[in-house]
Amino acid sequence: MSDTVRERLSADRRKNRPVSPVPARSSRTPLGWWKNPWRRPHILATATWLYLAWSLLPVLIAIGLSFSAGRSNAVWQGFSTQWWWGHPKSDPSGALFVSPELRTALIQSLRLSFVTMFLAVPLGVAFAIGISRWRGPAPAGANFLMLFSFVIPEIIIGISMFLFFTYLLKFVHLGTGAQLLALVTYQVSYPVIIVRARLLSIGKEYEEAATDLGASPTQAVRRVLLPMLYPAILVSFALVFADTIDDFITVRYLSGGANTEPLSVKIYNFSRGTLTPAINAAATFLLFSTLVIALLGVLLYRRLTSGQRGQTQEMTDYLS
Amino acid sequence: VPDLGAPQARTRMRVPWRRRARDDASGAWHPRWYWPAFALPGALWMLVLFALPFYVVVSIAFGTVDPVFQSPLPVYEPWWWTKRYLLEEWHFATGEFRPVEVRTIVYVVLATAVCLVIAYAVAYYVARFGGKRKPLFLTLLIAPFFISYLMRMLSWVELLQPNGYVNSVLSFLHVTPHPINWLDGVPFTVVMGLVYGYIPYMILPLYGFLDRIDQSQLEAARDLGANPFRTFVRVTLPLSKPAILASLVIVTLPMFGDYYTNNLLSGSPRTTMFGNLLDNSMEATGQGPQSAILVLLLAVFLMIPMLYYMRETAKAQRRQ
């Protein structure tokens, strides 16, 4: 290559190099800054951070207030755990783990959410597997019901369940039994939707391969399909638990008396009347138990999907 | 994929099934009842505990009333249904309740519009400019899903109290001479509460969609001379129309049934919404079939958005 050619090449390169469409100086003036098409999206960034602060700071303040030393639930009055475990010097009867009322509610909350979780998820997973392989009008109708229960406002389910147990199924008394039946009905659509999405992305090939290799249908489901569904099942467990322990709409109408009201209903009732930081402690407890379950779910999920790509993508897909 | 132990499995495969059906498009042979058996428990559950309660609601709405106790007497035979109480309630709904219904629609439309503007900005920023911080942003955006709705409302109840932090900040900045009583029937508080409560459910689906938009389409628009704003208006916005519609429905459906946001943040008859009518009808006894009729009206009113949302959910599953 001769020198002239090399020179010409570099000159071409210089000519073709990306030039900033707006001279650097003009971006110093406000108008130039505004007109610069390559500027960073500062306004959007500020809006996003402001939104995040607005969305999460109040909750953090509420958590902080549960450790307040005073009776006020509007102003922080020094650190104390008296609203959690009580304090010998103050009246301990209002604390979350001491007050008999709140303790009963706490146990009821945990009982309802665990039983609902272990009823709704297997029911939903089996339904999702059946519905995605069984063709015809009957499964389409069943799936329609399932989706309907997913999109319907919860208050409609709550009231219709209350009327159902009061006027038709009178042998189911209002209380834990009715609450559980209603909660499972409302929650079962989560695992169905999540697992179905996963099933459709898996396809039938793995199962067919298994049966071609001599597995019985049950073996194919149990040893090939189910392991592939574990991530979706875990996400369903976490979501159903989180949603059930916070639920107060359906449950409130179906609690027979004060002793079957879970913590969420107590928080709702107290929020409208006399608030003490013990209510903040109760809400914080619900939050922590949800986080523990979610964290367990994430850890197990990581274990089960290690080596697979797009985990966060999949998580957001499930939630959206 | 676990080891299948092929030889034994093959002999088990030979067990003669009397009735076998060939799955469409799949080579596997299953007995005809095999997949229905998976779906049946869930389907029966939904039939008995979701469809039947709704029939009870309809039977009460078209039923009669106990002359002494004023309690509803459901009529389960459609040929004996009467429209009398339904018409009476309709009369209420178009007369006495009309301010409530108008207010509900105004609040929901306002809150949804604010939700959309904020949610779109945040989702757009995170999807396009999130960069390395995307996992952090996503965690913060998903966090409200695991914080109970009650907890989030409770934190605002506490912040907005007369001696709460919002008022102290405002008086510190000399914005108002006296603390504002935010929690006493202020429409602004209720609409803000609705926005705060439901916006996370809007951001995530929008993000999920915007994240999947092919960046090369935006680059093409920019290469063809469109400035960022024009690119957004002519390319991004039209592309995201389905996601916007779906997220609007996701948010408005529960808002129409919402009574708790209103009860916690206002509790005043000046801001009563349709959900409050439903809830009040449950708390008062001797209202006859009122709550059943209101539930029916709400369900009919929301039927089109609900069907739309169901179709979108089913479509989203097929897409994955």
Boltz contact constraints between the chains, C-beta under 6 A:
constraints:
  - contact:
      token1: [A, 37]
      token2: [B, 227]
      max_distance: 6.0
  - contact:
      token1: [A, 37]
      token2: [B, 228]
      max_distance: 6.0
  - contact:
      token1: [A, 41]
      token2: [B, 129]
      max_distance: 6.0
  - contact:
      token1: [A, 44]
      token2: [B, 121]
      max_distance: 6.0
  - contact:
      token1: [A, 44]
      token2: [B, 125]
      max_distance: 6.0
  - contact:
      token1: [A, 47]
      token2: [B, 121]
      max_distance: 6.0
  - contact:
      token1: [A, 48]
      token2: [B, 122]
      max_distance: 6.0
  - contact:
      token1: [A, 48]
      token2: [B, 125]
      max_distance: 6.0
  - contact:
      token1: [A, 51]
      token2: [B, 118]
      max_distance: 6.0
  - contact:
      token1: [A, 51]
      token2: [B, 122]
      max_distance: 6.0
  - contact:
      token1: [A, 52]
      token2: [B, 140]
      max_distance: 6.0
  - contact:
      token1: [A, 58]
      token2: [B, 155]
      max_distance: 6.0
  - contact:
      token1: [A, 58]
      token2: [B, 156]
      max_distance: 6.0
  - contact:
      token1: [A, 58]
      token2: [B, 159]
      max_distance: 6.0
  - contact:
      token1: [A, 59]
      token2: [B, 147]
      max_distance: 6.0
  - contact:
      token1: [A, 59]
      token2: [B, 155]
      max_distance: 6.0
  - contact:
      token1: [A, 62]
      token2: [B, 154]
      max_distance: 6.0
  - contact:
      token1: [A, 62]
      token2: [B, 155]
      max_distance: 6.0
  - contact:
      token1: [A, 73]
      token2: [B, 158]
      max_distance: 6.0
  - contact:
      token1: [A, 74]
      token2: [B, 158]
      max_distance: 6.0
  - contact:
      token1: [A, 74]
      token2: [B, 161]
      max_distance: 6.0
  - contact:
      token1: [A, 74]
      token2: [B, 163]
      max_distance: 6.0
  - contact:
      token1: [A, 74]
      token2: [B, 164]
      max_distance: 6.0
  - contact:
      token1: [A, 123]
      token2: [B, 41]
      max_distance: 6.0
  - contact:
      token1: [A, 123]
      token2: [B, 42]
      max_distance: 6.0
  - contact:
      token1: [A, 126]
      token2: [B, 38]
      max_distance: 6.0
  - contact:
      token1: [A, 127]
      token2: [B, 39]
      max_distance: 6.0
  - contact:
      token1: [A, 127]
      token2: [B, 42]
      max_distance: 6.0
  - contact:
      token1: [A, 129]
      token2: [B, 38]
      max_distance: 6.0
  - contact:
      token1: [A, 130]
      token2: [B, 35]
      max_distance: 6.0
  - contact:
      token1: [A, 130]
      token2: [B, 38]
      max_distance: 6.0
  - contact:
      token1: [A, 130]
      token2: [B, 39]
      max_distance: 6.0
  - contact:
      token1: [A, 131]
      token2: [B, 39]
      max_distance: 6.0
  - contact:
      token1: [A, 133]
      token2: [B, 35]
      max_distance: 6.0
  - contact:
      token1: [A, 134]
      token2: [B, 35]
      max_distance: 6.0
  - contact:
      token1: [A, 134]
      token2: [B, 36]
      max_distance: 6.0
  - contact:
      token1: [A, 134]
      token2: [B, 39]
      max_distance: 6.0
  - contact:
      token1: [A, 139]
      token2: [B, 39]
      max_distance: 6.0
  - contact:
      token1: [A, 142]
      token2: [B, 43]
      max_distance: 6.0
  - contact:
      token1: [A, 145]
      token2: [B, 46]
      max_distance: 6.0
  - contact:
      token1: [A, 145]
      token2: [B, 50]
      max_distance: 6.0
  - contact:
      token1: [A, 147]
      token2: [B, 310]
      max_distance: 6.0
  - contact:
      token1: [A, 147]
      token2: [B, 313]
      max_distance: 6.0
  - contact:
      token1: [A, 149]
      token2: [B, 50]
      max_distance: 6.0
  - contact:
      token1: [A, 151]
      token2: [B, 306]
      max_distance: 6.0
  - contact:
      token1: [A, 151]
      token2: [B, 309]
      max_distance: 6.0
  - contact:
      token1: [A, 151]
      token2: [B, 310]
      max_distance: 6.0
  - contact:
      token1: [A, 153]
      token2: [B, 253]
      max_distance: 6.0
  - contact:
      token1: [A, 153]
      token2: [B, 254]
      max_distance: 6.0
  - contact:
      token1: [A, 153]
      token2: [B, 257]
      max_distance: 6.0
  - contact:
      token1: [A, 155]
      token2: [B, 257]
      max_distance: 6.0
  - contact:
      token1: [A, 155]
      token2: [B, 278]
      max_distance: 6.0
  - contact:
      token1: [A, 156]
      token2: [B, 295]
      max_distance: 6.0
  - contact:
      token1: [A, 156]
      token2: [B, 299]
      max_distance: 6.0
  - contact:
      token1: [A, 159]
      token2: [B, 291]
      max_distance: 6.0
  - contact:
      token1: [A, 159]
      token2: [B, 295]
      max_distance: 6.0
  - contact:
      token1: [A, 160]
      token2: [B, 53]
      max_distance: 6.0
  - contact:
      token1: [A, 160]
      token2: [B, 54]
      max_distance: 6.0
  - contact:
      token1: [A, 160]
      token2: [B, 57]
      max_distance: 6.0
  - contact:
      token1: [A, 161]
      token2: [B, 53]
      max_distance: 6.0
  - contact:
      token1: [A, 163]
      token2: [B, 56]
      max_distance: 6.0
  - contact:
      token1: [A, 163]
      token2: [B, 57]
      max_distance: 6.0
  - contact:
      token1: [A, 163]
      token2: [B, 60]
      max_distance: 6.0
  - contact:
      token1: [A, 163]
      token2: [B, 292]
      max_distance: 6.0
  - contact:
      token1: [A, 164]
      token2: [B, 53]
      max_distance: 6.0
  - contact:
      token1: [A, 164]
      token2: [B, 56]
      max_distance: 6.0
  - contact:
      token1: [A, 167]
      token2: [B, 74]
      max_distance: 6.0
  - contact:
      token1: [A, 168]
      token2: [B, 56]
      max_distance: 6.0
  - contact:
      token1: [A, 181]
      token2: [B, 49]
      max_distance: 6.0
  - contact:
      token1: [A, 185]
      token2: [B, 49]
      max_distance: 6.0
  - contact:
      token1: [A, 185]
      token2: [B, 50]
      max_distance: 6.0
  - contact:
      token1: [A, 196]
      token2: [B, 317]
      max_distance: 6.0
  - contact:
      token1: [A, 197]
      token2: [B, 317]
      max_distance: 6.0
  - contact:
      token1: [A, 197]
      token2: [B, 320]
      max_distance: 6.0
  - contact:
      token1: [A, 200]
      token2: [B, 317]
      max_distance: 6.0
  - contact:
      token1: [A, 201]
      token2: [B, 320]
      max_distance: 6.0
  - contact:
      token1: [A, 204]
      token2: [B, 26]
      max_distance: 6.0
  - contact:
      token1: [A, 208]
      token2: [B, 26]
      max_distance: 6.0
  - contact:
      token1: [A, 208]
      token2: [B, 27]
      max_distance: 6.0
  - contact:
      token1: [A, 208]
      token2: [B, 28]
      max_distance: 6.0
  - contact:
      token1: [A, 211]
      token2: [B, 28]
      max_distance: 6.0
  - contact:
      token1: [A, 213]
      token2: [B, 4]
      max_distance: 6.0
  - contact:
      token1: [A, 213]
      token2: [B, 6]
      max_distance: 6.0
  - contact:
      token1: [A, 214]
      token2: [B, 6]
      max_distance: 6.0
  - contact:
      token1: [A, 214]
      token2: [B, 9]
      max_distance: 6.0
  - contact:
      token1: [A, 214]
      token2: [B, 10]
      max_distance: 6.0
  - contact:
      token1: [A, 214]
      token2: [B, 13]
      max_distance: 6.0
  - contact:
      token1: [A, 215]
      token2: [B, 4]
      max_distance: 6.0
  - contact:
      token1: [A, 215]
      token2: [B, 9]
      max_distance: 6.0
  - contact:
      token1: [A, 216]
      token2: [B, 12]
      max_distance: 6.0
  - contact:
      token1: [A, 216]
      token2: [B, 13]
      max_distance: 6.0
  - contact:
      token1: [A, 217]
      token2: [B, 30]
      max_distance: 6.0
  - contact:
      token1: [A, 217]
      token2: [B, 34]
      max_distance: 6.0
  - contact:
      token1: [A, 223]
      token2: [B, 2]
      max_distance: 6.0
  - contact:
      token1: [A, 242]
      token2: [B, 146]
      max_distance: 6.0
  - contact:
      token1: [A, 246]
      token2: [B, 148]
      max_distance: 6.0
  - contact:
      token1: [A, 264]
      token2: [B, 150]
      max_distance: 6.0
  - contact:
      token1: [A, 267]
      token2: [B, 150]
      max_distance: 6.0
  - contact:
      token1: [A, 268]
      token2: [B, 150]
      max_distance: 6.0
  - contact:
      token1: [A, 271]
      token2: [B, 154]
      max_distance: 6.0
  - contact:
      token1: [A, 271]
      token2: [B, 157]
      max_distance: 6.0
  - contact:
      token1: [A, 271]
      token2: [B, 264]
      max_distance: 6.0
  - contact:
      token1: [A, 283]
      token2: [B, 151]
      max_distance: 6.0
  - contact:
      token1: [A, 283]
      token2: [B, 154]
      max_distance: 6.0
  - contact:
      token1: [A, 286]
      token2: [B, 148]
      max_distance: 6.0
  - contact:
      token1: [A, 287]
      token2: [B, 147]
      max_distance: 6.0
  - contact:
      token1: [A, 287]
      token2: [B, 151]
      max_distance: 6.0
  - contact:
      token1: [A, 290]
      token2: [B, 146]
      max_distance: 6.0
  - contact:
      token1: [A, 294]
      token2: [B, 146]
      max_distance: 6.0
  - contact:
      token1: [A, 316]
      token2: [B, 208]
      max_distance: 6.0
  - contact:
      token1: [A, 319]
      token2: [B, 204]
      max_distance: 6.0
  - contact:
      token1: [A, 320]
      token2: [B, 204]
      max_distance: 6.0
  - contact:
      token1: [A, 320]
      token2: [B, 205]
      max_distance: 6.0
  - contact:
      token1: [A, 320]
      token2: [B, 208]
      max_distance: 6.0
